[in-house]
């Protein structure tokens, strides 16, 4: 599988944080940590999870 990428701004935040990862699962885990620390979002709601999953793209 090829690498995937994600940009936080795709969730509507004014944030330049982005990442590349080996799998979509790794993206979700790292986004969860980022949202908790940078945006004071303690849990990934089902709605945000769907947005994250739809914003993941191949690189």
C-alpha positions in Angstrom: 0.0 0.0 0.0 1.2 3.5 -0.8 1.6 6.2 1.8 -1.4 8.5 2.7 -1.6 12.1 3.8 -4.0 14.3 5.7 -4.2 18.1 6.4 -5.9 19.4 9.5 -7.4 22.3 7.6 -9.6 19.8 5.8 -11.6 19.6 9.0 -12.3 23.3 8.9 -9.6 24.4 11.4 -7.3 27.3 10.7 -4.3 25.0 11.1 -1.4 24.1 8.9 -0.6 20.8 10.6 -0.3 17.9 8.1 1.1 14.4 8.1 2.1 11.5 5.9 1.6 7.9 7.2 1.8 4.4 6.0 -1.9 3.5 6.6 -5.2 5.3 7.2 -5.3 3.7 10.7 -2.1 5.5 11.6 -3.5 8.8 10.3 -6.6 8.4 12.5 -4.5 7.7 15.6 -2.2 10.6 15.0 -5.1 13.0 14.1 -6.8 11.9 17.4 -3.6 13.0 19.3 -3.3 16.2 17.4 -6.9 17.2 17.9 -6.6 16.5 21.6 -3.4 18.5 22.1 -3.8 21.4 19.6 -7.6 21.9 19.4 -8.8 20.7 22.9 -10.9 18.0 21.3 -10.8 15.1 23.8 -12.7 12.6 21.7 -13.1 11.8 18.1 -16.8 11.9 17.4 -18.3 9.8 14.7 -18.8 12.9 12.6 -15.2 14.0 12.9 -14.0 10.5 12.3 -16.0 10.4 9.0 -14.5 13.7 8.0 -11.0 12.5 8.8 -11.5 9.3 6.8 -12.9 11.2 3.8 -10.0 13.6 3.9 -7.2 11.0 3.8 -5.6 10.8 0.4 -2.8 8.9 -1.3 0.5 10.5 -1.9 
